[in-house]
Amino acid sequence: MTTLMVLFQISAEASAKFGASFGSAIVALAAAIGISRIGAAALEAIARQPEAAGDIRSNMVVSAALIEGVAFFAIIVCALVLFL
């Protein structure tokens, strides 16, 4: 057993559930920050070059979808640790 588990008298299962919960929270927060930064950069780029708005918007949607896909995959992995 690790020193932390002995110190707090927690089981390995409880430790895994806490880690999965903490991991899913971090993933959701990181995805939200990433998508908000993409949106802010896209709005700034559209303000600088309005004629390229269509290309910028499509690239923004693709980037946000990729981030959302990775975040969903990570949350599913955390849920599997939590429930299995």
C-alpha positions in Angstrom: 0.0 0.0 0.0 1.1 3.5 -0.6 1.9 5.9 2.1 -1.0 8.1 1.2 -3.5 5.2 1.4 -2.1 4.2 4.8 -2.2 7.8 6.0 -5.8 8.4 5.1 -7.0 4.8 5.6 -8.7 4.6 2.2 -9.1 1.5 0.1 -7.8 1.0 -3.4 -11.3 1.1 -4.8 -12.1 4.4 -3.2 -8.8 5.8 -4.4 -9.6 4.7 -8.0 -13.1 6.3 -7.8 -11.7 9.5 -6.5 -9.1 9.6 -9.3 -11.7 8.9 -12.0 -14.0 11.6 -10.7 -11.1 14.1 -10.5 -9.9 13.1 -13.9 -13.3 13.6 -15.6 -13.6 17.0 -13.9 -10.1 18.0 -15.2 -11.0 16.8 -18.7 -14.2 18.7 -18.8 -12.5 21.9 -17.6 -9.7 21.6 -20.1 -12.1 21.0 -23.0 -14.1 24.0 -22.0 -11.0 26.2 -21.9 -9.7 24.9 -25.2 -13.0 25.5 -27.0 -13.4 29.0 -25.5 -9.9 29.9 -26.7 -10.7 28.6 -30.2 -13.8 30.7 -30.2 -12.0 33.8 -29.0 -9.3 33.4 -31.6 -11.8 32.8 -34.4 -13.8 35.9 -33.5 -10.6 38.0 -33.5 -9.6 36.6 -36.8 -13.0 37.3 -38.3 -12.9 40.8 -37.0 -9.5 41.3 -38.7 -10.5 39.7 -42.0 -14.3 39.6 -42.5 -14.0 38.2 -46.0 -12.5 35.0 -44.6 -15.2 34.4 -42.1 -16.5 31.2 -43.8 -13.1 29.5 -43.8 -12.3 30.6 -40.3 -15.7 29.4 -39.0 -15.4 26.0 -40.6 -11.9 25.5 -39.2 -13.2 26.5 -35.8 -16.0 24.0 -35.9 -13.6 21.2 -37.0 -11.2 22.1 -34.2 -13.9 22.3 -31.6 -15.3 18.9 -32.7 -11.9 17.3 -32.4 -11.4 18.7 -28.9 -14.9 17.5 -27.9 -14.2 14.0 -29.2 -11.0 13.7 -27.2 -12.7 15.0 -24.1 -15.6 12.6 -24.6 -13.2 9.7 -25.0 -11.4 10.6 -21.8 -14.6 11.0 -19.8 -15.7 7.5 -21.0 -12.4 6.1 -19.8 -12.9 7.8 -16.4 -16.5 6.4 -16.2 -15.3 2.9 -17.0 -12.8 3.2 -14.1 -15.6 4.6 -11.9 -18.2 1.9 -12.6 -16.1 -1.2 -13.4 
